[in-house]
Amino acid sequence: MPGMSGLNLQDRLLRERVSIPVIMITGHGDVAMAVGAVKKGAVDFLQKPFDDETLLQRVRQAMELDARQRETQASSAAFQARLARLTPREQEVLDLLLVGKGNRKSR
């Protein structure tokens, strides 16, 4: 790519908190480059030449992974929203239950 490498683009996406699956494709990669890209979240690292079916398979896998991650994030956000709606007493009871205690105040 003129002006920006795939690794630079990956860094920019991370800085801007853009969460999409990334598959790195290179004609001049090495092990260190591949490891770095995967550590930063790349789903895969393909070195040219590769066949079309390999790319399609990796794109499908990346899309499935992305769908699962988005579903998990949505579930987590919904759970956090429900927690935020608890009254102070409900939060107190939840805190007691989480440490194994009952919800009755001691007298």
Secondary structure, DSSP 8 states (H G I E B T S, - for coil): -TT--HHHHHHHHHHTT-----EEEESS--HHHHHHHHHTT-SEEEESS--HHHHHHHHHHHHHHHHHHHHHHHHHHHHHHHHHT--HHHHHHHHHHHTT--SS---
